[in-house]
């Protein structure tokens, strides 16, 4: 661990939040000399203070200890670059338009890698007026089901959460070309082009 990098990061984040060393120290119930020591690279925050420091500065503990944030390149938020993440513990669904460092339930969550849908994961689409009526014969048992269906174009995302033992019968407004994603709890993320 490079203490000078850690100190520089704490300094820049404190300034970004518009706090003085004294204000930050008061909030954390420590001395401003301790904050000064960290920022000059002469010491490191005690392990017991890291969660509070992380919350105060709005940065993960890991990033504080690395002393760098590594911002993403600017991609303009194009929805075609949408990435999906699903927490293996609570099944929380998270999306981002660029690579992200995601954690949920205290664990790092990896980006799902979509594969082209096979015949078991291809959804049936029927056009009804200005909508697609979406169905499937995929099992919807408690241990094997489609957790969500998402339709993504360059500027839109439509997503529907699905639950075990519910048949899939969705309506999505038609928006031209895009990708229709399904997340199977046993086989992962798949897509089909529309």
N, C-alpha and C positions, 0 to 999 in steps of 0.2 A: 504494500500500500504506500502510495506516494503522498505524504502528509502535506506537501506544498500544493499539490493538485486538489486535495480534499479541502484545504483551507481556502484556496482561490474560488472553488465552487461555492462553499458556504458564504464567502464574502459577496460573490456576485448574486446569489439567490437572495441574500438578506437585503442587498441594495435594490434588487428587483421588486421586493415586497415593500420597499420604502420604510424599512425599520433601521433604527440605530442599534449599535451593539447593546446599549443600555436597555432599550425596549425589548429586544430579543431575550436578553438575560433575565429581565423581569418576568416575562411570560414563562420562561423555562425554570424560573426560581434558582438561577445560578448567578455567578458574578460576571460583570461585563469583561473582566480580565480573562476569564475562561474563554469567552467568545473571541477576544483578541488573540489569545494564544492559539486557538484553532485556526483562525484566519491567517496567521503568520506562519503556519506549518510547524509550530513548535509542540503540537499535541493533537490528539484525536478525541472526538467525543466518546464518552463512556458508553458502553453497550446499552446500559439502562436508559440513556438519553436519546438513543437513535430513533425509536418510534415517535417520540414527541418532536424531535428535530425534523424528521421526515414529514410529519403532518404539518408542521409550521411552515416549512419551505415548499411543500407540495411536490416532493420528489421521493422516489423510492429509496429505501435504505441502501440497496445495492449500488445505486448511482452515486449516492453520497460517498460511500466507501471507495468507489472507483475514481471519484473526483472529476467525472465528465458525464455529459448528458447524451451525446451522440444524436443530434436532431436528424430527422429524416430529410431527404431531398424533397423539394417542393414538386408535387405532381399535379396540383390543381384540383385534387379531390375527384377525379374522374371515376364515376361509379363502375365503369368497366374493370377497374383495378380492384374491385371490392374483395376483401379477404374475410373469411369466416373463421370464428373460433368458438368452440363449445367446451365448457368446463366439464371434465370427466366426473366431478363430484356432484354438482348441483344441476347440470345441464343448462346453465346460463348460456345464452347465445350472444356473442359480441361480434360486431363488424367494424372494419376500418377500411379506408380507401388507400392506405399505404401500409407498409410494414410497421408493425407496432409491437411493443413489449407488453404483453397482456398477462395479468395474473388474476386468479379468482380462487376463493376458498384457501388462500395462502399458498397456492401452487402456480407455477408458470404454465400458461396454456399455449400450446403450439398452434400455428396456423393450419387449417385443414387444407389438404391438397385435393382439389376436385379431379375426378376422372369422368370420362365420357360414360353416360348412363348405359347400362346393359339392358336386356329385355325385362329383367326383374325390377328395374328402377326407372324405367321410362314412364312418364306420365301421359295419360290420354288427354288431348285437348279437343274440345268441340267449340266452335264459334257460335255464340248466341248474342245477336245484335252487336254491341261494341265491347263484348267481354269474351274471355275464354272460360269455359266451364271445364275444370280440371278434376280428373278422377284417376284412380289406380286400383289395381288388384293386389297391391303389396300388402303383406301381413301387417296388422296393426295390433299385435299382441303386446302384453306388458314388457316382455323382454326383447321384442324385435318389432320396431315400428319406425315410421317416418316422423321425425321430430319437428321439422319445419320445411316449408316450401317457399322459395324466394325467386322473384322474377327481377332481373337486373338489366337495365339499359344504360346508355352513356350518362344519363342524368337522373334516373329514377330507380328506386328499390321498393318493391312490394313484397311483404313477407307475411306469411301466415303460420302461426304456431299450431302444431298438431299434437294430439294426445293419444295414448294407447286406447284401443278399443273404440275409437271414433272412426268412422269411414271418412276417407278424404273426398270431399265434394266442395271444391273452392270455385270462386269466381274472381278473376283478375281482369282489370280493365286492359284492353289491348293498347300497347304503346309501340308498335313496330317491332323491329328486330332486337334480340337480346338473348340472354341465357336464363333458362329455368333450372334452378338448383333444388336438389332434395338432399336432406340429411337423414340417412338410415342409421339407427343406433348400433347396428352390427357391421355395416359395410362402409360407413363414412359418407363423404360428400360426393355427389355426382351431378352432372349437368347435361342438359340437352339444349341445342340451339333452336331458336324460334325465329 
